[in-house]
Amino acid sequence: MSKGRIAYQGEPGANSDIVCKQHYPEWEAVACASFEDVFAAVEHGDADLALIPIDNSLAGRVADIHHFLPTSGLHIIAEHFLRIRFNLMAIPGASLDTIRTVHSHVHALGQCRNVIRALNLTPVIAGDTAGAAREVAEAADPTMAAISPPLAAEIYGLEILATDVEDEDHNTTRFVVLSPELVRASAGNGPVVTSFIFNVRNLPAALYKALGGFATNGVNMTKLESYMVGGEFAATQFLAEVDGHPDEIGLARALEELEFFTTEVKILGVYPADDYRQHQPRR
């Protein structure tokens, strides 16, 4: 794919910016204030691709993403995993003794509770991790600190007071890349992930029957999440991900059986599995 513009949520130095730099170094990374703005940038032609976080190993699914994916008209074409590393940073001259408040995204604050408690800091929610670093730099207040990725300290001229302050060393976020064009990975060329949504019929055991085809056809389901549709408690939509390609006989049969017990099945993407998956233990 030729280089272009890739949109992400956050400010320069955010984890999404880091992923863009790692995997799309020749692309222009476009910072957006919200996830909605990221989707809009691609939909309106202001960016060619979107990169969004979708899951975190500590916090679970990223809020709001499931609202945008089904109706965005965008397709998942890639996934990337990033080991999340947060540092505690403040303006030059500040120290662990001077800081009183710590600013960051709500998820980052939740992932760094131990250091916040140990230092008796008051958490303050910011729009994103890199934005928190910028705000601390602009305030020039030695009582303020930020929990942000290491790159943010470099960009905004902050000093790092403590490194790797996240509670767990397995803190990892999964990002997906979205494109307005459907680009499917080819079958038989390495591990593939297929993401799709479906709505089950409002019948007894409909979900059990809908998922039965994946078990009987030997398809490994790695993700299944439910969401209410239109505020109705009886209407449920599911986001699912499986190992395999729809052209492979097992998954093809499972998806065919799924249609008997659902009102809608929509493939969101068929894309190469990130190498990170191969190093995860089977449980």
C-alpha angles and dihedrals in degrees: 000000000000117000120265139132125322121193125213137173116253139032131295108294096033120130090255089055089052091053091049091052093047099048104022103033094155094049125092108247112219116204116216129190097226142013088252089058090051092055091044092052091060096039091053095044096250089120134024098215139017127216117200135169112242107171138019124198091227106030098035121216120011110247121248097014093101089057093058104037102067096050101031096089088225127126131218108241102165145008132212132186124212126193101226117230120181127191129195108234140175141166119296110280095029120114141185086271096056102045119096105163131042122205128202147117113303092247092051092050089051091050094051102046095130097062092041090054094043093053093039092233126166110235118226119192117232131184093255140344098261091044088056090056091050091050092051091049092049093047092054088202116147090207092064126081135175133215103218143139115282091251090064092062089055094047097046100035099247129150120237112236098178133007131218095010095164114121096235129038091216092064102140133162125206117216128192128205117223128203133183087225122072106240110176123194113240120252121249094026102103135303115333134193122211118200122193143156128222140177117219122222114254094252134120112277091000093140092047091052093043092056095042093084092061092055096045092048094048097246116154112224111205100177137029122166130167130215135181114248120220092346092293116137092206095051113077130179122196131207111206137178128194139181111253146043125281089233091062112097097236096052092039090057093044092052090047091054090046091062092062092065101035139070094214138015119185125179110221097184149338108207143152115280112244114248088241090076092062092061096052117104118245111242 
